[in-house]
Amino acid sequence: MANKKYIAMSSSPAAVVMVPLPLQGHLNQLLHLSRLISNHNIPVHFVSTTTHCRQAKLRVQGWNPLAVSIIHFHELQTPNFVSPPPNPNSITKFPSHLQPLCEATTQLRHPMASLLRKLSTTTRRLVIIYDSLMGSVIQDFVTIPNSESYTFHSVSAFTISLFTIPKQFQNITDPEVLTNDHLSFEDCFTPEFKKFTTMQHDFAMLNSGRIYNSCGIMEKLTLNLLEKEENNRNKNLWALGPFNPLDIKRTTKRDKGYNCLKWLDTQEPNTVIFVSFGTTTSFTKEQISEIAIGLEKSEQKFIWALRDADKGDAFIDNMELELPKGYEDRIKGRGLVVREWAPQLEILAHEATGGFMSHCGWNSCMESISMGVPIIAWPMHSDQPTNAVLVTNILKVGLRVRDWKWRDEIVVAEDVEKAVRTMMSTKEGAEIRRRAVEMGDSVKNSMGEEGVSWLQLESFIAHITR
């Protein structure tokens, strides 16, 4: 049967192979992009480990799960690796417990090369879209005559510009908006991860261009600057975002245990703040207590997704995080603590949601902005501090819990309370929400016919099927 399927696809002018880094924020973005491309009747192959293919499919939101069946999943195996638990007491918030998984992915090079050679016989052009941190894994595509690769950056164009061309970017921003603090990536990564990143990025010289989950509505000046750099190398750049679906319909998830959606259905518009810090943040018991007290004292309605960081295998049970004694009884009716996987995209799309306290991972930023929901920024590591600058200083669709320079100090309940109250019950918060809604509408329009993102996607499809 497999051979017949490949023969049937041989008439396709192009087939796309998606190669994500097997971490949730990376898997999710490329699975959403897979949907956008497969909607153009182009075969899409999503390649990861068995565990992480399962993770991507189970956690995807905003579109019919049955649509996943049109995407061809390929499950590869890494050698066994140590998967330590997250360490909330680490000196930095960077999830160094995931380093062994990242290192293990480098062992996928040879099975990936074998798969690429096999798929190359089924299509006129084999197009590899790979996470910038998977460059070493797909490097052998250069031995396949009908293949070409495109580097996907899972972070904002703003972050990339600060990292690669900071002096040029300073020329197009207000000095008061962008200071030396914003140009620093201090404490964002561990030395081990910096080394891994540098090694992977070296393979980008082999690509034919770059892809961003962003759009001109949000990052026009930055994207233009980066595109000029690519054009100087005779390469292309496409901003195809937002990748996530924009028309989120009411789903059966309400009937499958997602009580938070049922609870939101009973709330007034723009009255609930969603609190979630992604899949790589691990808090101390003391910090969890401060967040809990701050949310309680704010007297605002909230949904709090309270989970420990993912391990290398996200299906290994993590420790249940403790709350102050009697807390959930005291907040009953006004607050809801969700300990299972929360349907973030559907929560953000709900009319009752009026704010999002977030770590500012780029996946979460794009989902929130595209849904018109303002952000209370609390970055932890990696690209999150620079994303927070983009959200608060430049786009002005968010406010900060605290400045990055105080990252080594615990955030006290009073700071949490103040940030929530400001966003949800002040004129300042209302103005931020107005801008967020306006930007969300513009971003949605950009994906409509003849919109800037729609045109970018059409351009990319035309290019790979040329």
C-alpha positions as CSV (number, residue, x, y, z in Angstrom):
1,M,0.0,0.0,0.0
2,A,2.8,2.4,0.9
3,N,4.3,2.1,-2.6
4,K,1.0,2.9,-4.2
5,K,0.6,6.0,-2.1
6,Y,4.0,7.3,-3.2
7,I,3.3,6.5,-6.8
8,A,0.0,8.4,-6.6
9,M,1.9,11.5,-5.3
10,S,4.5,11.4,-8.0
11,S,2.6,13.8,-10.2
12,S,2.9,16.5,-7.6
13,P,5.2,19.3,-8.7
14,A,6.4,19.6,-5.1
15,A,6.3,17.7,-1.8
16,V,7.2,19.4,1.5
17,V,9.1,17.8,4.4
18,M,8.6,19.5,7.8
19,V,11.5,18.9,10.3
20,P,10.7,20.5,13.7
21,L,12.8,20.6,16.8
22,P,10.9,18.2,19.1
23,L,9.8,20.8,21.7
24,Q,6.2,21.9,21.9
25,G,6.6,25.5,20.7
26,H,8.5,24.3,17.6
27,L,6.3,21.2,16.9
28,N,3.1,23.3,17.1
29,Q,4.2,26.0,14.7
30,L,5.4,23.7,12.0
31,L,2.3,21.5,12.3
32,H,0.1,24.6,11.7
33,L,2.2,25.5,8.7
34,S,1.7,22.0,7.4
35,R,-2.0,22.6,7.4
36,L,-1.6,25.9,5.5
37,I,0.6,24.3,2.8
38,S,-1.5,21.0,2.5
39,N,-4.5,23.2,1.8
40,H,-2.8,24.0,-1.5
41,N,-2.9,20.2,-2.4
42,I,0.7,19.8,-1.8
43,P,1.8,16.6,0.0
44,V,3.3,17.4,3.4
45,H,5.5,15.0,5.4
46,F,5.9,15.8,9.1
47,V,9.1,14.1,10.5
48,S,9.9,13.7,14.2
49,T,10.3,11.0,16.8
50,T,7.4,8.6,17.6
51,T,6.8,10.4,20.9
52,H,6.9,13.9,19.5
53,C,4.7,13.1,16.5
54,R,2.1,11.8,19.0
55,Q,2.6,15.0,21.1
56,A,2.1,17.3,18.1
57,K,-1.1,15.6,17.0
58,L,-2.7,15.3,20.5
59,R,-2.0,19.0,21.4
60,V,-2.9,20.7,18.1
61,Q,-5.8,23.1,18.5
62,G,-8.0,25.2,16.3
63,W,-8.6,22.9,13.4
64,N,-10.4,19.6,12.8
65,P,-8.2,16.8,14.2
66,L,-9.4,14.7,11.2
67,A,-7.5,17.1,9.0
68,V,-4.3,15.8,10.4
69,S,-4.9,12.6,8.4
70,I,-3.9,14.5,5.2
71,I,-0.5,15.1,6.6
72,H,2.0,12.2,6.3
73,F,3.7,11.6,9.7
74,H,7.1,9.8,9.7
75,E,8.4,8.5,13.1
76,L,12.1,8.2,13.6
77,Q,14.0,6.9,16.6
78,T,16.7,8.6,18.6
79,P,19.1,6.6,20.8
80,N,18.1,6.4,24.4
81,F,18.9,9.6,26.3
82,V,18.6,10.8,29.9
83,S,15.4,12.8,30.5
84,P,15.9,14.6,33.8
85,P,13.1,16.4,35.6
86,P,13.0,20.2,35.3
87,N,14.9,22.1,38.1
88,P,12.9,25.0,39.5
89,N,15.9,26.0,41.6
90,S,18.3,26.4,38.7
91,I,20.4,29.6,38.5
92,T,18.6,30.6,35.3
93,K,15.2,29.7,34.0
94,F,16.5,28.2,30.8
95,P,15.2,24.5,30.6
96,S,18.6,22.9,30.6
97,H,16.9,19.5,31.4
98,L,15.9,19.5,27.7
99,Q,19.5,19.7,26.5
100,P,19.9,15.8,26.3
101,L,16.8,15.7,24.0
102,C,18.3,18.4,21.7
103,E,21.6,16.6,21.6
104,A,19.8,13.3,20.8
105,T,18.1,14.8,17.8
106,T,21.5,15.2,16.1
107,Q,21.5,11.4,15.8
108,L,18.6,11.5,13.3
109,R,20.9,12.6,10.5
110,H,21.2,9.2,8.8
111,P,17.6,8.0,9.1
112,M,16.6,11.5,7.9
113,A,18.9,11.2,4.8
114,S,17.4,7.8,4.0
115,L,13.8,9.2,4.2
116,L,14.6,12.2,2.1
117,R,16.1,10.1,-0.6
118,K,13.0,7.9,-0.6
119,L,10.6,10.8,-0.8
120,S,12.7,12.5,-3.5
121,T,11.6,9.8,-6.0
122,T,7.9,10.7,-5.4
123,T,7.9,14.3,-6.6
124,R,9.5,16.7,-9.0
125,R,10.9,18.9,-6.2
126,L,11.5,18.0,-2.6
127,V,11.2,21.0,-0.3
128,I,12.6,20.7,3.2
129,I,11.4,23.2,5.8
130,Y,13.4,22.7,8.8
131,D,13.7,24.3,12.2
132,S,16.9,26.4,12.5
133,L,18.0,24.1,15.3
134,M,17.8,21.0,13.1
135,G,20.3,22.0,10.4
136,S,22.7,19.2,11.0
137,V,19.9,16.7,10.7
138,I,18.9,17.6,7.2
139,Q,22.4,18.5,5.8
140,D,22.5,15.5,3.4
141,F,19.7,17.0,1.3
142,V,22.6,18.6,-0.8
143,T,23.3,15.2,-2.3
144,I,19.7,14.9,-3.6
145,P,19.5,16.7,-7.0
146,N,15.8,17.7,-6.8
147,S,15.8,19.0,-3.2
148,E,16.1,22.4,-1.6
149,S,15.8,23.6,2.0
150,Y,14.3,26.6,3.8
151,T,15.2,27.5,7.4
152,F,12.3,28.1,9.7
153,H,12.9,30.5,12.6
154,S,10.6,29.7,15.5
155,V,11.1,33.2,17.0
156,S,10.2,36.7,16.0
157,A,12.0,38.6,13.2
158,F,12.7,41.2,15.9
159,T,14.7,38.7,18.0
160,I,16.6,37.5,14.9
161,S,17.5,41.1,13.9
162,L,18.8,41.8,17.4
163,F,20.9,38.7,17.3
164,T,22.3,39.0,13.7
165,I,22.2,42.7,12.7
166,P,21.8,44.8,15.9
167,K,23.5,47.9,14.6
168,Q,21.4,48.1,11.5
169,F,18.2,47.6,13.5
170,Q,19.1,50.4,15.8
171,N,18.9,52.8,12.9
172,I,15.2,52.3,12.5
173,T,14.1,52.4,16.1
174,D,13.7,55.1,18.7
175,P,16.7,55.0,21.1
176,E,14.4,55.2,24.0
177,V,12.5,52.1,22.8
178,L,15.6,50.0,22.2
179,T,18.4,50.3,24.8
180,N,21.5,48.2,25.3
181,D,19.6,46.1,27.8
182,H,17.3,45.0,25.0
183,L,20.3,44.1,22.8
184,S,21.7,41.7,25.4
185,F,20.9,38.0,25.5
186,E,22.5,37.7,29.0
187,D,21.1,34.8,31.0
188,C,18.8,33.8,28.2
189,F,20.7,30.6,27.3
190,T,23.2,28.2,28.9
191,P,26.7,27.9,27.4
192,E,25.8,24.3,26.3
193,F,22.8,25.5,24.4
194,K,24.6,28.4,22.8
195,K,27.2,25.9,21.5
196,F,24.4,23.7,20.1
197,T,22.7,26.7,18.5
198,T,25.8,27.9,16.8
199,M,26.6,24.5,15.4
200,Q,23.1,24.1,14.0
201,H,23.0,27.7,12.5
202,D,26.2,27.0,10.6
203,F,24.2,24.8,8.2
204,A,21.9,27.6,7.2
205,M,24.4,28.6,4.5
206,L,23.0,25.6,2.5
207,N,19.5,26.9,2.4
208,S,17.5,28.7,-0.3
209,G,15.8,31.1,2.1
210,R,14.1,31.7,5.4
211,I,10.6,31.4,6.7
212,Y,9.1,33.3,9.7
213,N,5.8,32.9,11.6
214,S,5.2,36.6,11.4
215,C,3.6,39.2,9.2
216,G,4.2,42.6,7.8
217,I,1.4,44.0,10.0
218,M,3.5,43.4,13.0
219,E,7.1,43.5,11.9
220,K,7.3,45.2,8.5
221,L,10.5,47.3,9.1
222,T,12.3,44.3,10.7
223,L,11.3,41.9,8.0
224,N,12.3,44.3,5.2
225,L,15.7,44.7,6.8
226,L,16.2,40.9,7.1
227,E,14.8,40.4,3.6
228,K,17.5,42.8,2.2
229,E,20.1,40.7,4.0
230,E,18.8,37.5,2.3
231,N,18.5,39.1,-1.1
232,N,22.2,40.2,-0.8
233,R,22.9,36.4,-0.6
234,N,20.6,35.7,-3.6
235,K,18.2,34.0,-1.2
236,N,14.5,34.7,-0.3
237,L,12.5,35.4,2.8
238,W,8.8,34.8,3.5
239,A,6.7,35.9,6.5
240,L,3.8,33.4,6.3
241,G,2.3,34.0,9.7
242,P,0.2,33.7,11.6
243,F,0.4,29.9,11.2
244,N,-2.3,29.2,13.7
245,P,-6.0,29.1,12.6
246,L,-7.8,32.4,13.0
247,D,-11.4,31.3,12.8
248,I,-11.7,29.2,16.0
249,K,-15.1,27.6,16.0
250,R,-16.8,26.1,19.1
251,T,-15.7,22.5,19.4
252,T,-16.6,19.3,21.1
253,K,-13.8,19.9,23.5
254,R,-16.4,21.3,25.9
255,D,-17.9,17.8,26.0
256,K,-14.6,16.0,26.4
257,G,-13.5,17.3,29.8
258,Y,-12.4,20.9,29.0
259,N,-14.4,22.4,31.9
260,C,-12.5,25.7,31.5
261,L,-14.3,26.3,28.2
262,K,-17.6,25.6,29.7
263,W,-16.8,28.0,32.5
264,L,-15.7,30.7,30.1
265,D,-19.1,30.3,28.4
266,T,-20.7,31.6,31.6
267,Q,-18.5,34.8,31.9
268,E,-19.0,38.3,30.5
269,P,-16.8,39.5,27.6
270,N,-13.2,40.6,28.4
271,T,-13.5,39.8,32.1
272,V,-11.2,36.8,32.4
273,I,-7.4,36.7,32.4
274,F,-5.6,33.6,31.2
275,V,-2.4,32.7,33.0
276,S,0.0,30.3,31.4
277,F,3.8,30.1,31.2
278,G,4.3,27.6,28.4
279,T,5.9,24.1,28.4
280,T,9.4,25.0,29.5
281,T,8.9,27.1,32.7
282,S,9.4,25.6,36.1
283,F,8.6,27.6,39.2
284,T,9.7,27.2,42.8
285,K,7.1,26.5,45.4
286,E,7.6,30.1,46.8
287,Q,7.0,31.7,43.3
288,I,3.9,29.6,42.8
289,S,2.5,30.9,46.1
290,E,3.2,34.5,45.2
291,I,1.4,34.1,41.9
292,A,-1.5,32.5,43.6
293,I,-1.8,35.2,46.2
294,G,-1.4,38.0,43.6
295,L,-4.2,36.5,41.4
296,E,-6.5,36.2,44.5
297,K,-5.9,39.7,45.7
298,S,-6.4,41.2,42.2
299,E,-10.1,40.3,42.6
300,Q,-10.2,39.6,38.8
301,K,-11.5,36.5,37.2
302,F,-8.8,34.1,35.9
303,I,-7.9,30.7,34.4
304,W,-4.5,29.5,35.5
305,A,-2.9,26.7,33.6
306,L,-0.7,25.2,36.3
307,R,1.7,22.6,35.0
308,D,5.4,21.8,35.5
309,A,7.7,22.1,32.5
310,D,7.6,19.2,29.9
311,K,10.4,16.6,30.2
312,G,12.2,15.3,27.1
313,D,9.2,12.9,26.9
314,A,6.2,15.0,27.6
315,F,4.1,11.9,28.4
316,I,6.1,11.1,31.5
317,D,4.1,12.4,34.4
318,N,5.4,15.5,36.1
319,M,5.0,16.4,39.8
320,E,1.7,18.0,40.6
321,L,2.4,21.6,41.8
322,E,1.2,22.6,45.2
323,L,-1.0,25.6,45.9
324,P,-1.5,27.3,49.3
325,K,-3.8,25.4,51.6
326,G,-7.5,26.0,50.8
327,Y,-6.7,28.2,47.8
328,E,-9.0,26.6,45.3
329,D,-11.9,26.7,47.7
330,R,-11.3,30.5,48.3
331,I,-11.2,31.4,44.6
332,K,-14.1,29.1,43.6
333,G,-16.4,30.9,41.2
334,R,-13.9,33.6,40.4
335,G,-10.8,31.6,39.5
336,L,-10.1,28.2,37.9
337,V,-6.9,26.2,38.1
338,V,-6.3,23.9,35.2
339,R,-3.8,21.1,35.7
340,E,-4.3,19.1,32.6
341,W,-3.3,20.3,29.1
342,A,-5.2,23.6,28.5
343,P,-6.7,24.4,25.1
344,Q,-4.8,27.7,24.9
345,L,-5.8,28.8,21.4
346,E,-9.5,28.2,22.2
347,I,-9.2,30.1,25.5
348,L,-7.6,33.0,23.8
349,A,-10.2,33.0,21.0
350,H,-13.1,33.1,23.6
351,E,-14.9,36.4,23.9
352,A,-14.7,36.2,27.8
353,T,-10.8,36.3,27.7
354,G,-9.6,39.9,28.2
355,G,-5.9,39.3,28.9
356,F,-3.0,36.8,28.8
357,M,-0.3,36.6,31.4
358,S,2.4,34.9,29.4
359,H,6.1,33.9,29.3
360,C,6.1,35.4,25.8
361,G,7.2,32.4,23.9
362,W,6.7,33.3,20.2
363,N,4.0,30.7,19.6
364,S,2.0,32.2,22.5
365,C,2.7,35.7,21.3
366,M,1.4,35.0,17.8
367,E,-1.7,33.2,19.1
368,S,-2.5,36.0,21.5
369,I,-1.9,38.9,19.1
370,S,-3.8,37.1,16.3
371,M,-6.8,36.7,18.7
372,G,-6.6,40.4,19.7
373,V,-5.8,39.6,23.3
374,P,-3.4,41.9,25.2
375,I,-0.4,40.4,27.0
376,I,1.0,40.7,30.5
377,A,4.6,39.9,29.8
378,W,6.7,37.8,32.1
379,P,9.6,36.4,30.1
380,M,11.8,33.5,31.5
381,H,14.5,32.7,29.0
382,S,15.6,32.3,25.3
383,D,13.8,34.7,23.0
384,Q,11.1,35.5,25.5
385,P,12.7,38.8,26.8
386,T,13.1,40.2,23.3
387,N,9.6,39.1,22.4
388,A,8.4,41.0,25.5
389,V,10.1,44.1,24.3
390,L,8.4,43.8,20.9
391,V,5.0,43.3,22.6
392,T,5.3,46.1,25.1
393,N,7.7,48.7,23.8
394,I,7.1,48.5,20.0
395,L,3.7,47.0,19.3
396,K,2.3,48.4,22.6
397,V,-0.2,45.5,23.0
398,G,1.0,44.5,26.4
399,L,2.6,45.5,29.7
400,R,5.3,44.0,31.9
401,V,5.1,42.2,35.2
402,R,8.7,43.2,35.8
403,D,11.8,44.4,33.8
404,W,14.2,41.7,32.7
405,K,17.0,43.3,34.7
406,W,15.3,42.0,37.9
407,R,15.1,38.5,36.6
408,D,17.1,37.0,39.5
409,E,14.5,38.2,42.0
410,I,11.2,36.6,42.9
411,V,8.1,38.3,41.6
412,V,6.0,39.1,44.7
413,A,2.3,38.9,44.9
414,E,1.9,42.7,44.9
415,D,3.6,42.9,41.4
416,V,1.3,40.2,40.1
417,E,-1.8,41.9,41.6
418,K,-0.8,45.3,40.1
419,A,-0.2,43.9,36.6
420,V,-3.5,42.1,36.5
421,R,-5.5,45.0,37.9
422,T,-3.8,47.5,35.5
423,M,-4.6,45.3,32.5
424,M,-8.2,44.4,33.5
425,S,-9.6,47.4,35.3
426,T,-7.8,50.6,34.3
427,K,-7.9,53.1,31.5
428,E,-4.3,52.1,30.6
429,G,-5.3,48.5,30.3
430,A,-8.4,49.4,28.2
431,E,-6.2,51.4,25.8
432,I,-3.7,48.4,25.5
433,R,-6.7,46.1,24.8
434,R,-8.0,48.5,22.2
435,R,-4.7,48.4,20.4
436,A,-4.5,44.6,20.7
437,V,-8.0,44.2,19.2
438,E,-7.1,46.5,16.4
439,M,-3.9,44.7,15.7
440,G,-5.7,41.3,15.9
441,D,-8.2,42.4,13.3
442,S,-5.4,43.7,11.0
443,V,-3.5,40.4,11.4
444,K,-6.6,38.4,10.5
445,N,-7.2,40.6,7.5
446,S,-3.6,40.0,6.4
447,M,-4.5,36.3,5.9
448,G,-7.6,37.1,3.8
449,E,-7.4,37.2,0.0
450,E,-4.9,39.8,-1.2
451,G,-3.8,40.5,2.4
452,V,0.0,40.8,3.0
453,S,0.3,37.3,4.6
454,W,-2.0,35.7,2.0
455,L,0.2,37.2,-0.8
456,Q,3.4,35.9,1.0
457,L,1.9,32.4,1.2
458,E,0.8,32.5,-2.5
459,S,4.4,33.7,-3.4
460,F,6.0,30.8,-1.5
461,I,3.6,28.2,-3.0
462,A,4.3,29.6,-6.5
463,H,8.1,29.4,-5.8
464,I,8.2,25.8,-4.6
465,T,5.9,24.6,-7.4
466,R,7.7,26.6,-10.1
